[in-house]
Structure formats: structure tokens, C-alpha cells
């Protein structure tokens, strides 16, 4: 009696459950980030540098207390992270194509199974696609693959390995998403700092207005004192012959007292004028810093919007890949069952 053929077991990454994330202990080396230029890497399509940078980004953490964790450095790190994610996304697409090629090679080894598969596809609305892969792509993959010499178990292992790679890329994408969330938190902190700068500028403007008002009051008082002195001198000239020596000395003492007050208030006016100039300089400096912070915040907001759009596209792409992978798993199981039955 012929022995029953062994069932082909396909290891799937989902059976192992979600992969735990490793706690990041080592801090990022900002010296490496300083040496890289995102614009040059993007222009030259330097995938080698990004592949070397990828583990440095994934396996480290960012300490917001680090003096080098400035908004500019955080934006630069975010751009480098985007480029690294693009490289991983291209690798994910290559993995999809290789999985499709493996599926086509499996179908090429069992030509009798192609006809039932196509008939089943016809019931799906004549889409002429096998689990998200067009029939033209399958034909091309069969021509490129050529005659197959490897065993079904080897093909299934290759397919499972690709499935594990997709799961790894998914975990990396989640890690990148957490880093993007951290950048959003940093953006919120920068907005709070900008609000503090705005309040400081408003306080300086209020103090400047107060000092200017004091200076105007002092000038008014000086003018009044000078008018009083002129009146006293006029009275002195008019009554010089009418008053005695004692009265003349009293007038002179009063004049000296008024002169001392005038000198005192003139000194206060000069001090207030110096303070006004100082507050004006501080107000201009704070205004310039505030404008720079507002410009930086606007740029960070634009980067944040682009980041959200990119992450949404990547997540949508990963979901489609996972759906295609699940469909391929089902198809492979069906092919395995058909092989067992034959």
C-alpha cells in the first residue's frame, strides 16, 4: 500500500505573535548625524549610507535634555529617518515581486493546476489576477525563473522567509512612527517656548511704555521747575531794591534749592533715557528672535504635515502587502493540499 504523502508545513510569522520592541538604552550619536546631508543623500540616491544608518536610528533613543537635540537637529534626524524608511519601503516592494515570482515558479512546476486556478479566477469577475498579482506579471516571473530544480519545501521556506521580512519591516515602520510621534512632542515643546517668548516680548513692551511715561512726567516736572526758577529770578530783580539783605539771602537760598532739584531731575531724566534705549534694544532683539522662532515653527508644521501624509501612505501600502501575503498563504495551502491529494 502506497504511503500517504507528507503534508507541507509553511511557517508563518503571525503564529509567533507580535514581535516585542526592544527598549532603547543607548543615546543617539549626534556626531554621525552632523556629518550627513539629507539633500545630498537624496540627490545621489545613496542607499548604502542609509542602510548603514538604519540600525543606528532604530536602536537608539533621543534625550530631549541633550543640548544637541535642537529643533534643527531633530528636523534633520526626521528627514534622514524618512529616507531610511523609503529604502525599506523599496525593499518591501522588491520582496513582493520576489514572492510573486516564487508563486509563479510553484505554478510552473504544476501545470495541471493552472487551469483550475484560472477557472476560479474567472468567477471573481474576470480580473485576471492571482491574489493581487497580474497574470502578465506571473508569466514574466515564470519566464525569468526558468526550469525549477528546487523542492516544494524549499520554495515554501523562501516564501516564509519573505513573510518574516515583511513582518520585520512592519515592526520597523511602527518604530519609525513612534519616533515621528516624539518629533510631534518636540514640536509642541517648541510652540510652548515660542509662547513664552511672546509673553516676554509683551512684558518688555509694557515696561518700555511705562518707562517712557515716567520720562515724560519727569520732563514735565523739569519744565515746571525751570518756569518756577524764571519766575523767582524775575521777582528777585523786581524786588531787589525793596527787600533787605535777609530777604535777598532767603531768595537766593530758594533759588539754590530749586537749582538742586533741577539738577536732580535732570539726572533722573538721563537715567530714564538710558533705560528706554536699553529696553528698545532688548525689545528689538526679542522681536527678531520671535520672528525666527515663528518661521521655524511654520517650517516644522509643514514638515509634520508631509510626515503624516507619508506615514499614511506607507501604512496603507503595508496593509495591502499584508492582505496580498495572506492571500498568497491561502493559495500556497491550497496548492499544498492539491499536491497531497495528487
NORCOR-V704449 format. One line per field, one symbol per residue. ss: DSSP state (@ for helix, = for strand, . for the rest). phi: phi as a letter, one per 40 degrees, with the letter a starting at -180 (. if undefined). psi: psi as a letter, one per 20 degrees, with the letter a starting at -180 (. if undefined). A space follows every 50 residues. Layout:
ss: ???
phi: ???
psi: ???
This chain:
ss: ............@@@@..........=..@@@@@@..@@@@@@@..@@@@ @@@@@@@@..=.........@@@@@@@@@@@@@@@@@@@@@@@@@@@@@@ @@@@@@@@@..@@@@@@@@@@@......==..==@@@@@@@@@@@..... .@@@@@@@@@@@@@@@@@@@@@@@@@@@@@@@@@@@@@@@@@@@@@@@@@ @@@@@@@@@@@@@@@@@@@@@@@@@@@@@@@@@@@@@@......@@@@@@ @@@@@@@@@@@@@@@@@@@@@@@@@@@@@@@@@@@@@@@@@@@@@@@@@@ @@@@@@@@@@@@@@@@@@@@@@@@@@@@@@@@@@@@@@@@@.
phi: .ccccccccbcbccccgcccccccbcccccccccccbdccccccfccccc cccdcccccbbbccccccccdccccccccccdcccccccccccccdcccc cccccccccbccccccccccccccggcfbbfgbccccccccccccgccbc cdcccccccccccccccccccccccccccccccccccccccccccccccc ccccccccccccccccccccccccccccccccccccccbdccbccccccc cccccccccccccccccccccccccccccccccccccccccccccccccc cccccccccccccccccccccccccccccccccccccccccc
psi: ppqpqqpppopqhhhirqpqqppogpqqohhghhiqohgggggilmhggh hhhghhghjrrpoiiphilrhghhggggghggghhgghghhgghhghhgh ggghhghhhmhiigghghhhhhikjkikqnlipqhghggghhgghappir rhhgghggghghghhghghgghggghhghhhhhgghhghhhghhhghggg ghghgghghghhgggggghgggggghhgghgghghgghjhiiqahghghg ghghghghhggggghhghggghhghggghgghggghgghggggggggggh gghgghgggghggghgghghghghghghggghgghghhggh.
